[in-house]
């Protein structure tokens, strides 16, 4: 029997957590962990009151949330979700079900059938640009290389040997998955407006970090590859 893990990434997302909680299909998962970046707005207390495991990050940053969250869980299938309003919980079953046939599943905002209410023209341009370079250099064949709303098989994630970075982890994950010719599937999603709080990712700083990751990934090739013992 396959174990499914839901990792909910939070950092001062009390409004979104309250608004979306009842829409999350918890019943699809065998384990649920809230990976929190040490919130101060009541987010931690909200999730604890609901009876969920809350893990406080040792290292700040979204990438660290991914890495630390995977390390403390056991599921063969891992789905990452942020309750900020951008990610639609109705798409969670679709992402999870596609892991039956694919290694990595990404919710696309810019592919056929996808849309975004939150992306400015500049952010849309940046996302499309970095998706283009991922496809150009690493043959990922995706339309939204950087969206964090995604699911992946644990053994495939472990092979990628991702460092605890900040907002570039999704970009790096897609790049390395392309290098290793993972079976990647995209499902269209509707990105809604943010619910409360504020975006922690600055367009210029994130873009600059993507450029550094891109250069590094071009030069290292597949030297990151980590052998995974499935037994």
ZIKAVEN-V151256 format. One record per pair of residues at least 24 apart in sequence whose C-alpha atoms are under 10 Angstrom apart, sorted by the first residue. I is the first residue (numbers start at 1). J is the second residue. Records with the same first field share a line. If there is no record, write none. Layout:
I: J, J
This chain:
1: 76
2: 29, 30, 75, 76, 77, 100
3: 28, 29, 30, 31, 74, 75, 76, 77, 78
4: 28, 29, 30, 31, 32, 73, 74, 75, 76, 77, 78, 79, 96, 153, 154
5: 29, 30, 31, 32, 33, 69, 70, 73, 74, 75, 76, 77, 78, 79, 80, 96, 151, 154
6: 30, 31, 32, 33, 34, 69, 70, 73, 75, 77, 78, 79, 80, 81, 92, 96, 151
7: 31, 32, 33, 34, 35, 65, 66, 69, 70, 73, 78, 79, 80, 81, 82, 151
8: 32, 33, 34, 35, 36, 54, 65, 66, 69, 79, 80, 81, 82, 83
9: 33, 34, 35, 36, 37, 55, 62, 65, 66, 69, 80, 81, 82, 83, 84
10: 34, 35, 36, 37, 38, 39, 43, 44, 54, 56, 62, 65, 81, 82, 83, 84
11: 35, 36, 37, 38, 39, 40, 41, 42, 43, 44, 56, 60, 61, 62, 82, 83, 84, 197, 198, 200
12: 36, 37, 38, 39, 40, 41, 42, 43, 44, 84, 196, 197, 198
13: 39, 40, 41, 42, 43, 44, 82, 83, 84, 85, 194, 195, 196, 197, 198
14: 39, 40, 41, 42, 43, 44, 45, 46, 47, 83, 84, 195, 196, 197
15: 41, 42, 43, 83, 84, 85, 194, 195, 196, 197
16: 43, 82, 83, 84, 85, 86, 194, 195, 196, 197
17: 43, 46, 47, 82, 83, 84, 85, 195, 196
18: 43, 46, 47, 83, 84, 195
19: 83, 84, 85, 195, 196
20: 83, 84, 85, 87, 88, 89, 195
21: 47, 50, 83, 89
22: 89
23: 88, 89, 90
24: 81, 83, 88, 89, 90, 91, 92, 93
25: 89, 90, 91, 92, 93
26: 92
28: 92, 93, 96
29: 75, 77, 78, 79, 96
30: 74, 75
31: 73, 74, 75, 78
32: 73, 75, 78, 79
33: 69, 70, 72, 73
34: 65, 69, 81, 82
35: 62, 64, 65, 66, 68, 69, 70, 82
36: 60, 61, 62, 65, 69
37: 61, 62, 64, 65
41: 197
59: 164, 165, 166
60: 164, 165, 166
61: 164, 165, 166, 167, 168, 169, 200
62: 148, 164, 165, 166, 167, 168, 169, 170, 200, 201
63: 162, 163, 164, 165, 166, 167, 168, 169, 170, 172
64: 162, 163, 164, 165, 166, 167, 169
65: 164, 165, 166, 169
66: 148, 162, 163, 164, 165, 166, 169, 170
67: 157, 158, 161, 162, 163, 164, 165, 169
68: 164
70: 154, 157, 158
71: 158
73: 154
74: 154
75: 153, 154, 155
76: 152, 153, 154, 155, 156, 157
77: 103, 104, 151, 152, 153, 154, 155, 156, 157
78: 104, 150, 151, 152, 153, 154, 157
79: 104, 105, 106, 148, 149, 150, 151, 152, 153, 154
80: 148, 149, 150, 151, 152
81: 148, 149, 150, 151
82: 148, 149
83: 194, 195
84: 192, 193, 194, 195, 196, 197, 198, 199
85: 118, 191, 192, 193, 194, 195, 196
86: 116, 117, 118, 119, 149, 189, 190, 191, 192, 193, 194, 195
87: 116, 147, 148, 149, 150, 189, 190, 191, 192, 193, 194
88: 149, 189, 190, 191, 192
89: 149, 189
90: 189, 190
91: 149, 150, 187, 188, 189, 190
92: 149, 150, 151
94: 151, 186, 187, 188
95: 149, 150, 151, 152, 185, 186, 187
96: 150, 151, 152, 153
97: 151
98: 151, 152, 184, 185, 186, 187
99: 151, 152, 153, 183, 184, 185
100: 153
101: 183, 184, 185
102: 151, 152, 153, 182, 183, 184, 185, 186
103: 151, 152, 153, 154, 155, 156, 157, 177, 181, 182, 183, 184, 185
104: 150, 151, 152, 153, 154, 156, 157, 173, 174, 177, 182, 183, 184, 185, 186
105: 149, 150, 151, 152, 153, 183, 184, 185, 186, 187
106: 142, 143, 144, 145, 146, 147, 148, 149, 150, 151, 152, 170, 174, 184, 185, 186, 187, 188, 189
107: 143, 144, 145, 146, 147, 148, 149, 150, 151, 185, 186, 187, 188, 189, 190, 191
108: 142, 143, 144, 145, 146, 147, 148, 149, 150, 185, 186, 187, 188, 189, 190, 191
109: 143, 144, 147, 186, 187, 188, 189, 190, 191
110: 142, 143, 144, 145, 147, 188, 189, 190, 191
111: 142, 143, 144, 186, 187, 188, 189
112: 143, 186, 187, 188, 189
113: 187, 188, 189, 190
114: 143, 144, 186, 187, 188, 189, 190, 191
115: 188, 189, 190, 191, 192
116: 189, 190, 191, 192, 193
117: 190, 191, 192, 193, 194
118: 190, 191, 192, 193, 194
119: 191, 192, 193
122: 203
123: 202, 203, 204, 207
126: 203, 204, 206, 207
127: 171, 203, 207
130: 171, 207, 210, 211, 214
131: 171, 174, 175
133: 175, 214
134: 171, 172, 174, 175, 176, 178, 179, 214
135: 174, 175, 178, 179
137: 175, 178, 179, 214, 217, 218
138: 174, 175, 176, 177, 178, 179, 180, 181, 217, 218, 221
139: 174, 175, 176, 177, 178, 179, 180, 181
140: 174, 175, 176, 177, 178, 179, 180, 181, 182, 183, 184
141: 174, 178, 181, 184, 185, 186
142: 174, 178, 184, 185, 186
143: 186, 188
144: 171, 174, 186, 188
145: 170, 171, 172, 173, 174, 175, 186
146: 170, 171, 172, 173, 174, 175, 210
147: 171, 174
148: 173
149: 189, 191
150: 185, 186, 187
151: 185
152: 184
154: 228, 230
155: 226, 227, 228, 229, 230
156: 180, 182, 226, 227, 228
157: 226, 228
158: 225, 226, 227, 228, 229
159: 224, 225, 226, 227, 228, 229
160: 222, 224, 225, 226, 227, 228
161: 223, 224, 225, 226, 227, 228
162: 224, 225, 226
163: 224
165: 209
166: 201, 206, 209
167: 200, 201, 202, 205, 206, 207, 209, 210
168: 206, 207, 208, 209, 210, 211, 212, 213, 214
169: 210, 213
170: 210
171: 209, 210, 213, 214
172: 210, 213, 214, 216, 217
175: 213, 214, 217, 218
176: 217, 221, 222, 224, 225
179: 217, 218, 221, 222
180: 221, 222, 225
